[in-house]
Amino acid sequence: MTTAFVLGNGKSRQGLDLHKLREHGAIYGCNALYRDFTPDCLVATDGAIGNEIQKSGYASKNRFYTRRVIAGSGAKALSKEYRGMSSGPNALALASLDPHDVLYLIGFDLGSSDGRFNNVYADTQFYKKLDDPPTFAGNWIKQIRQICEQFPDKHYIRVTGVDSSNITTLAEVANLKTISLEQFRNSLNI
């Protein structure tokens, strides 16, 4: 069985050593993750961050998908089937299309525990301020559920921390389970 880790940028993923995570499987990520770490696949659906990534030269050396490809950048266009989805769900879709059996969703907090913007890149270029209200997660939840249901033979595991929201509609998805960050660390011994 092969494993993939799909990283959202919610605060619950802070403190994880992504280099150690790579020892256990492929890593898919979103948006500004490339500023700190090079995943096996990166996705950015927002035009501003997508352009930043392409203009930085990142896409010419790494696997990167976006909605609006700059000619000659090396970026790849997102599949029409998922193009309307957000970055995290697109990263999940790409990981699902690749030959992975178990897919962990890490940093998909889908809300906020303190009523503030929940993103590790808050207060940086192209992101809201830390004190801004959280981003509406309803579309992300619907998109994640759709992808999990589209790939019934895959096993999805959402890893939650103190900043993660409890999403009851995801509990209804047969091939998606939720574990705590502590359980995740113990299962991989990291």
Backbone as a printed PyTorch tensor [residue, N CA C, xyz], in Angstrom:
tensor([[[  0.8360,  -1.1830,   0.0000],
         [  0.0000,   0.0000,   0.0000],
         [  0.8780,   1.2420,   0.0000]],

        [[  0.4870,   2.2220,  -0.7800],
         [  1.2360,   3.4740,  -0.8120],
         [  0.4340,   4.5630,  -0.1020]],

        [[  1.1710,   5.4920,   0.4710],
         [  0.5850,   6.5390,   1.2950],
         [  0.8880,   7.9030,   0.7140]],

        [[ -0.0780,   8.8120,   0.8610],
         [  0.1270,  10.2070,   0.4820],
         [ -0.3760,  11.0880,   1.6240]],

        [[  0.2920,  12.2180,   1.7790],
         [ -0.0970,  13.2160,   2.7670],
         [ -0.4970,  14.4770,   2.0060]],

        [[ -1.7380,  14.9070,   2.1980],
         [ -2.2310,  16.1070,   1.5280],
         [ -2.3160,  17.1980,   2.5940]],

        [[ -1.5180,  18.2370,   2.3970],
         [ -1.3930,  19.2800,   3.4080],
         [ -2.2350,  20.5000,   3.0700]],

        [[ -3.1470,  20.8150,   3.9570],
         [ -3.8030,  22.1070,   3.9380],
         [ -2.9150,  23.0510,   4.7480]],

        [[ -3.2860,  24.2950,   4.8260],
         [ -2.4570,  25.2530,   5.5510],
         [ -3.0740,  25.7050,   6.8560]],

        [[ -3.9440,  24.8730,   7.4300],
         [ -4.4960,  25.1560,   8.7440],
         [ -3.4330,  24.9990,   9.8260]],

        [[ -3.6470,  25.6930,  10.9340],
         [ -2.6570,  25.7190,  12.0120],
         [ -2.3800,  24.3510,  12.6280]],

        [[ -3.2930,  23.4080,  12.4830],
         [ -3.0820,  22.1020,  13.1170],
         [ -1.8630,  21.3670,  12.5700]],

        [[ -1.3720,  21.7530,  11.4040],
         [ -0.1910,  21.0620,  10.8590],
         [  1.1220,  21.6650,  11.3560]],

        [[  1.0570,  22.7680,  12.0910],
         [  2.2800,  23.3730,  12.6190],
         [  2.9710,  22.3920,  13.5620]],

        [[  4.2690,  22.3700,  13.5030],
         [  5.0340,  21.5000,  14.3820],
         [  5.3380,  20.1360,  13.7990]],

        [[  4.6930,  19.7810,  12.6870],
         [  5.0240,  18.5100,  12.0410],
         [  6.3050,  18.6920,  11.2300]],

        [[  7.2070,  17.7560,  11.3410],
         [  8.4300,  17.7850,  10.5500],
         [  8.1080,  17.1850,   9.1800]],

        [[  7.9400,  18.0500,   8.1930],
         [  7.5270,  17.5850,   6.8710],
         [  8.5940,  16.7350,   6.1950]],

        [[  9.8490,  16.9450,   6.5450],
         [ 10.9230,  16.1240,   5.9790],
         [ 10.8150,  14.6830,   6.4980]],

        [[ 10.4530,  14.5110,   7.7540],
         [ 10.2430,  13.1630,   8.3020],
         [  8.9870,  12.5360,   7.7020]],

        [[  7.9920,  13.3620,   7.4480],
         [  6.7590,  12.8670,   6.8380],
         [  7.0480,  12.2750,   5.4630]],

        [[  7.9350,  12.8990,   4.7240],
         [  8.2920,  12.4370,   3.3750],
         [  8.8240,  10.9990,   3.3940]],

        [[  9.4340,  10.5900,   4.4990],
         [  9.9440,   9.2190,   4.6160],
         [  8.8180,   8.1850,   4.5470]],

        [[  7.5760,   8.6360,   4.8030],
         [  6.4380,   7.7170,   4.8690],
         [  5.5220,   7.7750,   3.6520]],

        [[  5.7460,   8.7260,   2.7530],
         [  4.8900,   8.8060,   1.5740],
         [  5.0470,  10.1120,   0.8210]],

        [[  4.3040,  10.2270,  -0.2590],
         [  4.3350,  11.4260,  -1.0980],
         [  3.5830,  12.5610,  -0.4100]],

        [[  4.0190,  13.7960,  -0.6830],
         [  3.3970,  14.9630,  -0.0630],
         [  2.8250,  15.8890,  -1.1330]],

        [[  1.5650,  16.2410,  -0.9520],
         [  0.8450,  17.1660,  -1.8190],
         [  0.5010,  18.3880,  -0.9710]],

        [[  0.6790,  19.5810,  -1.5360],
         [  0.4160,  20.7740,  -0.7520],
         [ -0.2120,  21.8900,  -1.5500]],

        [[ -0.4260,  22.9960,  -0.8710],
         [ -1.1720,  24.1100,  -1.4400],
         [ -0.4530,  25.4410,  -1.2570]],

        [[ -0.5860,  26.2640,  -2.2580],
         [ -0.2860,  27.6800,  -2.1870],
         [  1.0950,  27.9910,  -1.6230]],

        [[  1.1630,  28.7500,  -0.5530],
         [  2.4370,  29.2660,  -0.0410],
         [  3.3140,  28.2110,   0.6220]],

        [[  2.8810,  26.9780,   0.6900],
         [  3.7270,  25.9260,   1.2500],
         [  5.0940,  25.9280,   0.5880]],

        [[  5.1430,  26.2590,  -0.6960],
         [  6.4130,  26.2280,  -1.4330],
         [  7.4480,  27.1930,  -0.8510]],

        [[  7.0080,  28.1910,  -0.0950],
         [  7.9430,  29.1430,   0.5250],
         [  8.8110,  28.4750,   1.5780]],

        [[  8.2900,  27.4070,   2.1990],
         [  8.9760,  26.7350,   3.3110],
         [  9.4260,  25.3150,   3.0000]],

        [[  8.7680,  24.6810,   2.0280],
         [  8.9600,  23.2450,   1.8110],
         [  8.5780,  22.9160,   0.3800]],

        [[  9.2700,  21.9690,  -0.2280],
         [  8.9580,  21.5410,  -1.5890],
         [  8.2390,  20.1950,  -1.5400]],

        [[  6.9140,  20.2170,  -1.7310],
         [  6.1760,  18.9550,  -1.7520],
         [  6.3880,  18.2330,  -3.0870]],

        [[  5.8950,  17.0120,  -3.1760],
         [  5.9720,  16.2740,  -4.4360],
         [  5.0380,  16.8710,  -5.4820]],

        [[  3.9860,  17.5240,  -5.0240],
         [  3.0250,  18.1810,  -5.9180],
         [  2.4360,  19.3730,  -5.1800]],

        [[  2.3590,  20.5100,  -5.8790],
         [  1.8180,  21.7390,  -5.3050],
         [  0.6700,  22.2310,  -6.1740]],

        [[ -0.3620,  22.7980,  -5.5330],
         [ -1.5230,  23.3260,  -6.2340],
         [ -1.8190,  24.7300,  -5.7310]],

        [[ -2.1660,  25.6300,  -6.6420],
         [ -2.6620,  26.9570,  -6.2810],
         [ -3.7600,  27.3440,  -7.2630]],

        [[ -4.9690,  27.5150,  -6.7550],
         [ -6.0750,  27.9120,  -7.6210],
         [ -6.2420,  29.4230,  -7.6720]],

        [[ -5.8320,  30.1210,  -6.6340],
         [ -5.9360,  31.5770,  -6.6100],
         [ -4.9190,  32.1780,  -7.5790]],

        [[ -5.3800,  33.1380,  -8.3930],
         [ -4.5250,  33.7120,  -9.4290],
         [ -3.2740,  34.3850,  -8.9050]],

        [[ -3.3740,  35.1620,  -7.8250],
         [ -2.2240,  35.9160,  -7.3290],
         [ -1.1070,  34.9940,  -6.8410]],

        [[ -1.4280,  34.0330,  -6.0070],
         [ -0.3900,  33.1240,  -5.4980],
         [  0.0930,  32.1970,  -6.6120]],

        [[ -0.8150,  31.8070,  -7.5100],
         [ -0.4220,  30.9840,  -8.6520],
         [  0.5900,  31.6900,  -9.5330]],

        [[  0.3620,  32.9660,  -9.7770],
         [  1.3230,  33.7510, -10.5630],
         [  2.6510,  33.8970,  -9.8410]],

        [[  2.5970,  34.1460,  -8.5240],
         [  3.8370,  34.2640,  -7.7420],
         [  4.6830,  32.9920,  -7.8830]],

        [[  4.0300,  31.8460,  -7.7510],
         [  4.7350,  30.5650,  -7.8240],
         [  5.3620,  30.3800,  -9.2040]],

        [[  4.6060,  30.6810, -10.2500],
         [  5.1280,  30.5060, -11.6060],
         [  6.2710,  31.4750, -11.9030]],

        [[  6.1290,  32.7130, -11.4790],
         [  7.1720,  33.7120, -11.7410],
         [  8.4310,  33.4630, -10.9260]],

        [[  8.3170,  32.7190,  -9.8240],
         [  9.4890,  32.4190,  -8.9880],
         [ 10.4140,  31.3920,  -9.6350]],

        [[  9.9190,  30.6770, -10.6580],
         [ 10.6870,  29.6070, -11.2850],
         [ 10.4040,  28.2360, -10.6830]],

        [[  9.6150,  28.1920,  -9.6150],
         [  9.3040,  26.9400,  -8.9310],
         [  8.7010,  25.9110,  -9.8920]],

        [[  7.7610,  26.3490, -10.7240],
         [  7.0310,  25.4250, -11.6060],
         [  7.9120,  24.8070, -12.6810]],

        [[  9.0440,  25.4240, -12.9850],
         [  9.9340,  24.8580, -13.9980],
         [ 10.7500,  23.6880, -13.4430]],

        [[ 10.8000,  23.5630, -12.1320],
         [ 11.6100,  22.5090, -11.5010],
         [ 10.7880,  21.5020, -10.7070]],

        [[  9.5100,  21.8310, -10.4650],
         [  8.6740,  21.0210,  -9.5810],
         [  7.2900,  20.8300, -10.1840]],

        [[  6.5980,  19.7920,  -9.7320],
         [  5.2360,  19.4970, -10.1960],
         [  4.2730,  20.5040,  -9.5700]],

        [[  3.6810,  21.3460, -10.4120],
         [  2.7990,  22.4190,  -9.9570],
         [  1.5980,  22.5450, -10.8790]],

        [[  0.3990,  22.6640, -10.2840],
         [ -0.8530,  22.8030, -11.0240],
         [ -1.5640,  24.0870, -10.6190]],

        [[ -2.1930,  24.7250, -11.6070],
         [ -2.9370,  25.9530, -11.3600],
         [ -4.0320,  26.1060, -12.4040]],

        [[ -4.8910,  27.0890, -12.2080],
         [ -5.9610,  27.3580, -13.1810],
         [ -5.4420,  28.1120, -14.3890]],

        [[ -4.5750,  29.0920, -14.1410],
         [ -4.0800,  29.9670, -15.2150],
         [ -2.5850,  29.7620, -15.3960]],

        [[ -2.2290,  28.9910, -16.3910],
         [ -0.8250,  28.6680, -16.6540],
         [ -0.1690,  29.8090, -17.4230]],

        [[  0.9850,  30.2360, -16.9400],
         [  1.7980,  31.2060, -17.6690],
         [  2.6650,  30.4130, -18.6340]],

        [[  2.5600,  30.7040, -19.9240],
         [  3.3130,  29.9720, -20.9470],
         [  4.8000,  29.9700, -20.6120]],

        [[  5.3970,  28.7850, -20.7180],
         [  6.8250,  28.6310, -20.4780],
         [  7.2200,  28.5090, -19.0190]],

        [[  6.2500,  28.5490, -18.0980],
         [  6.5750,  28.4880, -16.6620],
         [  6.8260,  27.0690, -16.1650]],

        [[  6.3280,  26.0820, -16.9100],
         [  6.4280,  24.6940, -16.4600],
         [  5.2000,  24.2280, -15.6970]],

        [[  4.2930,  25.1450, -15.3940],
         [  3.0730,  24.7900, -14.6720],
         [  2.1560,  23.9470, -15.5400]],

        [[  1.3170,  23.1500, -14.8850],
         [  0.3330,  22.3190, -15.5640],
         [ -1.0640,  22.8480, -15.2260]],

        [[ -1.9700,  22.7350, -16.1660],
         [ -3.3520,  23.1630, -15.9420],
         [ -4.1030,  22.1020, -15.1440]],

        [[ -4.9160,  22.5630, -14.2150],
         [ -5.7640,  21.6520, -13.4530],
         [ -6.7650,  20.9820, -14.3850]],

        [[ -7.1570,  19.7750, -14.0500],
         [ -8.1710,  19.0420, -14.8030],
         [ -9.4710,  19.8330, -14.8100]],

        [[-10.1670,  19.8340, -15.9400],
         [-11.4430,  20.5400, -16.0430],
         [-12.4300,  20.0390, -14.9940]],

        [[-12.3400,  18.7610, -14.6680],
         [-13.2660,  18.1720, -13.7030],
         [-13.1570,  18.8250, -12.3270]],

        [[-11.9540,  19.2700, -11.9600],
         [-11.7290,  19.8190, -10.6210],
         [-11.4030,  21.3120, -10.6260]],

        [[-11.3150,  21.9150, -11.7800],
         [-10.8530,  23.3040, -11.8950],
         [-11.6500,  24.2790, -11.0250]],

        [[-12.9240,  24.0250, -10.8250],
         [-13.7510,  24.9100, -10.0080],
         [-13.5660,  24.7240,  -8.5150]],

        [[-12.8050,  23.7190,  -8.1230],
         [-12.5780,  23.4620,  -6.7050],
         [-11.4060,  24.2960,  -6.1850]],

        [[-11.3080,  24.3780,  -4.8820],
         [-10.2350,  25.1160,  -4.2140],
         [ -8.9280,  24.3350,  -4.2450]],

        [[ -7.8680,  24.9680,  -3.7710],
         [ -6.5260,  24.3660,  -3.8270],
         [ -6.4290,  23.0490,  -3.0640]],

        [[ -6.8820,  23.0300,  -1.8200],
         [ -6.7940,  21.8030,  -1.0170],
         [ -7.5250,  20.6330,  -1.6420]],

        [[ -8.7930,  20.8060,  -2.0250],
         [ -9.4900,  19.7180,  -2.6990],
         [ -8.8210,  19.3040,  -4.0190]],

        [[ -8.2460,  20.2500,  -4.7510],
         [ -7.5250,  19.8780,  -5.9730],
         [ -6.2920,  19.0400,  -5.6460]],

        [[ -5.5780,  19.4040,  -4.5960],
         [ -4.4200,  18.5920,  -4.1760],
         [ -4.8840,  17.1920,  -3.7870]],

        [[ -6.0260,  17.1110,  -3.0990],
         [ -6.5870,  15.8120,  -2.7230],
         [ -6.9810,  15.0130,  -3.9640]],

        [[ -7.5710,  15.6770,  -4.9530],
         [ -7.9570,  14.9950,  -6.1910],
         [ -6.7260,  14.4520,  -6.9170]],

        [[ -5.6660,  15.2500,  -7.0110],
         [ -4.4420,  14.7930,  -7.6830],
         [ -3.8370,  13.5980,  -6.9510]],

        [[ -3.8060,  13.6490,  -5.6220],
         [ -3.2820,  12.5250,  -4.8400],
         [ -4.1540,  11.2880,  -5.0410]],

        [[ -5.4580,  11.4890,  -5.1920],
         [ -6.3880,  10.3750,  -5.3980],
         [ -6.2160,   9.7640,  -6.7850]],

        [[ -5.9170,  10.5780,  -7.7700],
         [ -5.6920,  10.0790,  -9.1310],
         [ -4.3640,   9.3340,  -9.2470]],

        [[ -3.3970,   9.7140,  -8.4110],
         [ -2.1080,   9.0140,  -8.3860],
         [ -2.2940,   7.6850,  -7.6530]],

        [[ -1.3450,   6.7520,  -7.8000],
         [ -1.5400,   5.4120,  -7.2280],
         [ -1.2590,   5.3220,  -5.7220]],

        [[ -2.0810,   6.0000,  -4.9180],
         [ -1.9700,   5.9220,  -3.4610],
         [ -3.2190,   5.2480,  -2.9180]],

        [[ -3.0250,   4.4410,  -1.8960],
         [ -4.1410,   3.7250,  -1.2890],
         [ -4.6860,   4.4390,  -0.0530]],

        [[ -3.7730,   5.0330,   0.7230],
         [ -4.1300,   5.7110,   1.9630],
         [ -3.7290,   7.1700,   1.8270]],

        [[ -4.6770,   8.0620,   2.0680],
         [ -4.4220,   9.4880,   1.9230],
         [ -4.7910,  10.2130,   3.2110]],

        [[ -3.8100,  10.8510,   3.8030],
         [ -4.0170,  11.6270,   5.0230],
         [ -4.2650,  13.0880,   4.6610]],

        [[ -5.2660,  13.6860,   5.2580],
         [ -5.5460,  15.1090,   5.1170],
         [ -5.0640,  15.7930,   6.3870]],

        [[ -4.0350,  16.6060,   6.2760],
         [ -3.4250,  17.2590,   7.4300],
         [ -3.5030,  18.7660,   7.2310]],

        [[ -3.9220,  19.4850,   8.2590],
         [ -4.0490,  20.9340,   8.1330],
         [ -5.3310,  21.3560,   7.4300]],

        [[ -6.2710,  20.4380,   7.2860],
         [ -7.5950,  20.7420,   6.7500],
         [ -8.5000,  21.0200,   7.9530]],

        [[ -8.2730,  22.1580,   8.6030],
         [ -8.9900,  22.4680,   9.8420],
         [-10.4470,  22.8310,   9.6040]],

        [[-10.7590,  23.3880,   8.4360],
         [-12.1330,  23.6510,   8.0140],
         [-12.9040,  24.4960,   9.0150]],

        [[-12.2450,  25.4900,   9.5350],
         [-12.8590,  26.3980,  10.4910],
         [-11.8150,  26.9280,  11.4480]],

        [[-12.2740,  27.4070,  12.5760],
         [-11.3800,  28.0390,  13.5340],
         [-11.8920,  27.8170,  14.9450]],

        [[-10.9870,  27.5710,  15.8640],
         [-11.3850,  27.3810,  17.2600],
         [-11.5110,  28.7050,  18.0030]],

        [[-10.9440,  29.7780,  17.4440],
         [-10.9430,  31.0620,  18.1580],
         [-11.6250,  32.1960,  17.3790]],

        [[-12.3010,  31.8640,  16.2710],
         [-13.0100,  32.8780,  15.5020],
         [-12.1110,  33.7610,  14.6580]],

        [[-10.8530,  33.3580,  14.5010],
         [ -9.8960,  34.1210,  13.7080],
         [ -9.4560,  33.3040,  12.4960]],

        [[ -8.8430,  33.9770,  11.5450],
         [ -8.3430,  33.3360,  10.3270],
         [ -7.3600,  32.2280,  10.6910]],

        [[ -7.6500,  31.0200,  10.2590],
         [ -6.8550,  29.8490,  10.6210],
         [ -5.9950,  29.4370,   9.4290]],

        [[ -4.8030,  30.0030,   9.3470],
         [ -3.8920,  29.6690,   8.2530],
         [ -2.4690,  29.9870,   8.7050]],

        [[ -1.5550,  29.0580,   8.4650],
         [ -0.1680,  29.2680,   8.8880],
         [  0.4950,  30.4280,   8.1580]],

        [[ -0.0880,  30.8660,   7.0450],
         [  0.4850,  31.9800,   6.2770],
         [ -0.2680,  33.2980,   6.4870]],

        [[ -1.0950,  33.3680,   7.5200],
         [ -1.7890,  34.6150,   7.8420],
         [ -0.7650,  35.7340,   7.9800]],

        [[ -1.1500,  36.9170,   7.5760],
         [ -0.2940,  38.1140,   7.6480],
         [  0.8620,  38.1080,   6.6600]],

        [[  0.8010,  37.2350,   5.6430],
         [  1.8220,  37.2680,   4.5910],
         [  1.1380,  37.6480,   3.2750]],

        [[  1.9460,  37.9100,   2.2660],
         [  1.4040,  38.3550,   0.9860],
         [  0.3740,  37.3680,   0.4360]],

        [[ -0.7500,  37.9060,  -0.0260],
         [ -1.8740,  37.1880,  -0.6220],
         [ -2.7580,  36.4700,   0.4050]],

        [[ -2.5290,  36.6780,   1.6920],
         [ -3.3330,  36.0440,   2.7360],
         [ -3.9910,  37.0900,   3.6200]],

        [[ -5.0940,  36.6920,   4.2470],
         [ -5.7810,  37.5810,   5.1740],
         [ -4.9460,  37.7770,   6.4430]],

        [[ -5.3570,  38.7330,   7.2320],
         [ -4.7030,  39.0330,   8.5030],
         [ -5.1340,  38.0030,   9.5500]],

        [[ -4.2740,  37.7450,  10.5010],
         [ -4.5390,  36.7710,  11.5590],
         [ -5.8240,  37.0960,  12.3170]],

        [[ -6.1190,  38.3710,  12.5180],
         [ -7.3110,  38.7580,  13.2720],
         [ -8.5790,  38.8000,  12.4330]],

        [[ -8.4780,  38.5310,  11.1260],
         [ -9.6590,  38.4750,  10.2720],
         [-10.5070,  37.2590,  10.6510]],

        [[-11.7900,  37.2910,  10.3200],
         [-12.6200,  36.1150,  10.5950],
         [-12.1850,  34.9310,   9.7220]],

        [[-12.5040,  33.7280,  10.1570],
         [-12.1070,  32.5470,   9.3780],
         [-12.7800,  32.5170,   8.0130]],

        [[-12.1370,  31.8670,   7.0790],
         [-12.6840,  31.6790,   5.7410],
         [-13.8280,  30.6670,   5.8190]],

        [[-14.8970,  30.9180,   5.0930],
         [-16.0220,  29.9850,   5.0170],
         [-15.5270,  28.6540,   4.4610]],

        [[-15.8280,  27.5670,   5.1380],
         [-15.3080,  26.2520,   4.7510],
         [-16.3320,  25.3530,   4.0750]],

        [[-17.5550,  25.8270,   3.8980],
         [-18.6100,  24.9820,   3.3380],
         [-18.2740,  24.3960,   1.9830]],

        [[-17.6860,  25.1990,   1.0970],
         [-17.3170,  24.6800,  -0.2260],
         [-16.2330,  23.6170,  -0.1160]],

        [[-15.2340,  23.8570,   0.7340],
         [-14.1520,  22.8750,   0.9110],
         [-14.7110,  21.5460,   1.3990]],

        [[-15.6150,  21.6110,   2.3620],
         [-16.2080,  20.3870,   2.9250],
         [-16.9470,  19.6130,   1.8400]],

        [[-17.7580,  20.3130,   1.0760],
         [-18.5080,  19.6740,  -0.0120],
         [-17.5580,  19.0470,  -1.0350]],

        [[-16.4970,  19.7550,  -1.3950],
         [-15.5380,  19.2710,  -2.3860],
         [-14.7520,  18.0580,  -1.8740]],

        [[-14.3360,  18.0960,  -0.6200],
         [-13.6120,  16.9580,  -0.0330],
         [-14.5120,  15.7250,  -0.0280]],

        [[-15.7340,  15.9180,   0.3920],
         [-16.6840,  14.7930,   0.4140],
         [-16.8760,  14.2220,  -0.9890]],

        [[-17.0320,  15.0860,  -1.9700],
         [-17.2230,  14.6510,  -3.3610],
         [-16.0430,  13.8130,  -3.8400]],

        [[-14.8380,  14.2370,  -3.5410],
         [-13.6500,  13.4930,  -3.9760],
         [-13.5730,  12.1380,  -3.2740]],

        [[-13.7890,  12.1110,  -1.9730],
         [-13.7540,  10.8380,  -1.2490],
         [-14.7790,   9.8580,  -1.8000]],

        [[-15.9570,  10.3490,  -2.1040],
         [-17.0030,   9.4760,  -2.6350],
         [-16.7140,   9.0550,  -4.0700]],

        [[-15.9750,   9.8560,  -4.8050],
         [-15.6120,   9.5140,  -6.1850],
         [-14.5940,   8.3750,  -6.2330]],

        [[-13.8150,   8.2130,  -5.1630],
         [-12.7780,   7.1830,  -5.1120],
         [-13.0540,   6.2450,  -3.9340]],

        [[-14.0910,   5.4020,  -4.0260],
         [-14.5000,   4.5740,  -2.8810],
         [-13.4710,   3.5300,  -2.4540]],

        [[-12.5150,   3.1890,  -3.3120],
         [-11.5010,   2.1930,  -2.9480],
         [-10.3000,   2.7990,  -2.2300]],

        [[-10.2660,   4.1200,  -2.1220],
         [ -9.1860,   4.8020,  -1.4010],
         [ -9.5950,   4.9540,   0.0610]],

        [[ -8.5940,   5.0280,   0.9330],
         [ -8.8370,   5.2230,   2.3660],
         [ -8.3380,   6.6110,   2.7410]],

        [[ -9.2610,   7.4620,   3.2090],
         [ -8.9380,   8.8310,   3.5720],
         [ -8.9590,   8.9670,   5.0920]],

        [[ -7.9700,   9.6710,   5.6170],
         [ -7.8810,   9.8860,   7.0570],
         [ -7.6320,  11.3690,   7.3020]],

        [[ -8.5820,  12.0240,   7.9350],
         [ -8.4210,  13.4370,   8.2890],
         [ -7.7950,  13.5240,   9.6740]],

        [[ -6.6710,  14.2150,   9.7440],
         [ -5.9330,  14.3800,  11.0000],
         [ -6.3280,  15.7260,  11.5960]],

        [[ -6.8250,  15.7030,  12.8320],
         [ -7.3120,  16.9320,  13.4490],
         [ -6.4990,  17.3110,  14.6850]],

        [[ -6.4270,  18.6140,  14.9070],
         [ -5.7670,  19.1580,  16.0880],
         [ -6.7230,  20.0640,  16.8350]],

        [[ -6.1930,  20.8300,  17.7800],
         [ -7.0450,  21.6930,  18.5970],
         [ -7.7110,  22.7920,  17.7680]],

        [[ -7.1180,  23.1700,  16.6390],
         [ -7.6800,  24.2210,  15.7990],
         [ -8.6480,  23.6880,  14.7490]],

        [[ -8.8700,  22.3920,  14.7110],
         [ -9.7280,  21.7820,  13.6900],
         [-11.1900,  21.7850,  14.1220]],

        [[-12.0650,  21.9730,  13.1520],
         [-13.5070,  21.9170,  13.4060],
         [-14.0080,  20.4850,  13.2610]],

        [[-15.0080,  20.1450,  14.0460],
         [-15.6620,  18.8500,  13.9340],
         [-16.7050,  18.9670,  12.8210]],

        [[-16.5570,  18.1990,  11.7760],
         [-17.4450,  18.2900,  10.6140],
         [-18.2820,  17.0130,  10.5370]],

        [[-19.5280,  17.1080,  10.9570],
         [-20.3760,  15.9160,  11.0280],
         [-20.6820,  15.3330,   9.6530]],

        [[-20.7860,  16.1640,   8.6180],
         [-21.1010,  15.6240,   7.2890],
         [-19.9560,  14.7820,   6.7410]],

        [[-18.7350,  15.0420,   7.1730],
         [-17.6140,  14.1990,   6.7290],
         [-17.6330,  12.8570,   7.4460]],

        [[-18.2070,  12.8130,   8.6370],
         [-18.3150,  11.5500,   9.3770],
         [-19.2360,  10.5660,   8.6650]],

        [[-20.0760,  11.0620,   7.7720],
         [-21.0040,  10.2170,   7.0230],
         [-20.3450,   9.5260,   5.8260]],

        [[-19.1230,   9.9210,   5.4710],
         [-18.4410,   9.3730,   4.3000],
         [-17.7920,   8.0410,   4.6930]],

        [[-18.1690,   6.9700,   4.0030],
         [-17.7690,   5.6160,   4.3890],
         [-16.2600,   5.3970,   4.3880]],

        [[-15.5400,   5.9920,   3.4580],
         [-14.0990,   5.7330,   3.3420],
         [-13.2420,   6.8710,   3.9050]],

        [[-13.8320,   7.6800,   4.7900],
         [-13.1120,   8.7770,   5.4360],
         [-13.2750,   8.6550,   6.9400]],

        [[-12.1510,   8.5760,   7.6410],
         [-12.2180,   8.5760,   9.0990],
         [-11.3700,   9.7240,   9.6310]],

        [[-11.5910,  10.0480,  10.8690],
         [-10.8780,  11.1420,  11.5150],
         [-10.0840,  10.5920,  12.6940]],

        [[ -8.8270,  11.0500,  12.8030],
         [ -7.9960,  10.7080,  13.9570],
         [ -7.3620,  11.9970,  14.4800]],

        [[ -6.9010,  11.9430,  15.7140],
         [ -6.2520,  13.1100,  16.3030],
         [ -4.8020,  13.1870,  15.8360]],

        [[ -4.2380,  14.3570,  15.9630],
         [ -2.8240,  14.5510,  15.6220],
         [ -1.9430,  13.6260,  16.4550]],

        [[ -2.3010,  13.4290,  17.7140],
         [ -1.5370,  12.5240,  18.5790],
         [ -1.5960,  11.0840,  18.0610]],

        [[ -2.7770,  10.6340,  17.6600],
         [ -2.9150,   9.2800,  17.0950],
         [ -2.0790,   9.1520,  15.8240]],

        [[ -2.1080,  10.1870,  14.9950],
         [ -1.3360,  10.1850,  13.7600],
         [  0.1480,  10.0670,  14.0530]],

        [[  0.6540,  10.8810,  14.9510],
         [  2.0780,  10.8350,  15.3120],
         [  2.4720,   9.4670,  15.8410]],

        [[  1.6230,   8.8930,  16.6810],
         [  1.9120,   7.5780,  17.2470],
         [  1.9040,   6.4880,  16.1740]],

        [[  0.9800,   6.5890,  15.2140],
         [  0.8730,   5.5520,  14.1850],
         [  2.0930,   5.5440,  13.2640]],

        [[  2.6950,   6.7190,  13.0430],
         [  3.8710,   6.7910,  12.1670],
         [  5.1670,   6.9180,  12.9490]],

        [[  5.0540,   7.0030,  14.2710],
         [  6.2230,   7.1440,  15.1340],
         [  7.0540,   8.3940,  14.7690]],

        [[  6.3420,   9.5120,  14.6480],
         [  7.0400,  10.7780,  14.3520],
         [  6.7550,  11.8200,  15.4340]]])
